[in-house]
């Protein structure tokens, strides 16, 4: 499973919250926006972060005896539940999977 995650991550851009990204919008037009948030449809992934293209969630089991939350990477089998909230250049919110966006370099 570890090699599957590495393979997936090698194909993902090194995106972070606040980065400009490009994507194809609902009208099949290339658009540019900013990553505002990372979320998941899984209820247990309620606190997430994105670092260099890797989505992390707070592990309740590992954080129980810690003073700060412990973040662990999303398991490969659950990567399809992860989506990004993108603010488009027109101010609209777009909800896209990780593989639908690439980092925008000006």
N, C-alpha and C positions, 0 to 999 in steps of 0.2 A: 504494500500500500504506500509506503514511503516513496518508492520510485515513481508511482503514479502521480503523487502530489508534486514531486520535483519536475516531472514531465509537463504537468499542467502549468506550473508556475513559470517554467522556462518559456512558455508561449504567451505569457501574460506580461503586459507592460508594467513597469515599476511605478504604478499609480499610487497617489496618496490623496487624502481629503484636501481640497483646495486646488488641486491640479486642474489645468485646462485639458479637456479631452475632445476628440472628434468622434462622431457617430452618425449613423443613418437614421433620420427621424421617421415618423409614421407616414410621411409623404414621400418617402424614398429619396430624400434630399440629404446631402452631407451637411451636418450641423456641428457647431462648437458650443461647448458648455463647460461648467465647472462642477467637479464632484463636491457635493454638499454633505453626503452621508452614505454609510454602508449599513445595510439591514438584511434580514433574512425572514423568510416565511415561517421558520421554525420558532416556536414560542420560547424555547430554551436559549435562543441566541438573542437575548434582549439588550445586551450591552456589547457593541461591536466597535472595532476600529480597523483601519486599512493602513498597512505599512508596506511600501514597495511592492504593491500589487497583491499582497497576501492578506486575506480577511482573517481577523481574529475575533474570538468571543470570550467572555468571562466564564471561566470554569468555576461553577459553584462548589464542586467537590474540592478543587485545589485551593480555592480562596477562603474556605471556611475558617481556617486557623491563621490567616494572613491579615496584616493590617491594610494592605492594598490589594485590589483585585488582581488575580492571575489570569492573563490572557493566553489562550492556546489557539493554534491555527484551526480553521474549519477543516473537518475531515473530508477527504476526496468524495466520499459517497454523498455528502451534503452540499457540495460546492454549487450545485444547480439551484439551491434555495437562496443563494446570496444575490442581492441586487444593489445597484448604486442609485442614489438619488442625484440627478444631474440638473442644475439650473441652466436652462438654455439661454442663449444670448438675448432672447425676447422676454426672459423672466419666467417662462413656463417650467414646471417640474416634470422631468422625464424619469422613468424608472426602467433601468436597463441592467442586463446581466453583465458580468465581468468581461465576457468575450465579445460584447457588442460595442465596446469603447476602446480607443487607443489614445495614448498621450499625444497632445497637440504641441508641436514645436513650432514657434513662430520664426 
